[in-house]
Amino acid sequence: MQDKLQFPGEAQKADELIPITEYDGKTAVSLRDLHEFLEVSTKLKDWAPRMFDYGFVEGQDYVEVSLKNEQNPLGGRPARNWAITLDMAKELSMIQRTERGKQARQYFIAVEKRAVQAAPAKPSGAELLAMAVIEAQAMIAAKDQHIAALEPKADYADMVSESEGLRTLMDLANDLKVHAAANQPGVKVYRDDVFDLAGELGLIIRGNTVRNNQPTARGIEAGWVRPHEHTYEKSEGAFATKRYSRLTPRGYARVWEEAVRRLRAGQPLAKGKDAA
């Protein structure tokens, strides 16, 4: 069995289902450890790029690291690995739709709750991060309650349009989850459905294609999405470029308004799927 990746300054605890550690001062999970726990049949080097295509951003959601030579039982070139955020670990666990994925997601949620409940006099970096996540979710929920009192055309779109920078579809999916929890208890929002909705509205390409989740020409021309590129080194040493989509305020508002309309009407976010 592959040795566990140990990040700088952290040792694995005996009672951990999947090691939770710190990398560069932030809470992190080894993608290799998660891949092993989920019992994914696809090799990590092939599985990881497919997972990154779900809209995760390098440097924000994950960063590549390597096992030290002495930790690589096969010797030679160090094995590839990635440090991923706790949120990304939860998302990856959820989209596997397996019992092991469900166990992993529940474990990561329990880790966050335990960090908040402990509340020591001098909280660790991991605990401060968990509390910041809870506070941000509460702020988003309060903002959604204010938005719900406004006219449909003057709701979230105006607030997003005033913000600076671009957003990912994963950001939108997370905001919709919070909105649904506050306004439609019992309704579940799945990220794949949000991506399918964006495809239905003409923002991104969806389907079994190498261009999956990339922006459409129509979406770019309408100012809904902008293409972003990421160049990375493949296992054989060659370099490749991935193209993915980032939402402009207009694009974010377009998907948000249609998603909220369907949620309020009890309709599924994606066509051909039952409402949750």
Protein Blocks (a to p, Z undefined) as FASTA:
>chain_A
ZZddddehiacdfklmbacddeehiacddfklmmmmnopabdfklmmmmmmmnopaehkl
pccddddfklmmngpjddddddddfklmmmmmmmnopaklmmmmmmmmmmmmmmmmnopa
bdcfklmmmmmmmmmmmmmmmmmmmmmmpcfklmmmmmmmmpgcjddfklmmmmmmmmmm
mmmghiacdfklmmmmmmmnomaccdjdfkgoiacfklmmnopaccdddddddfkopacd
dddddddfklmmmmmmmmmmmmmnopafbghiacZZ
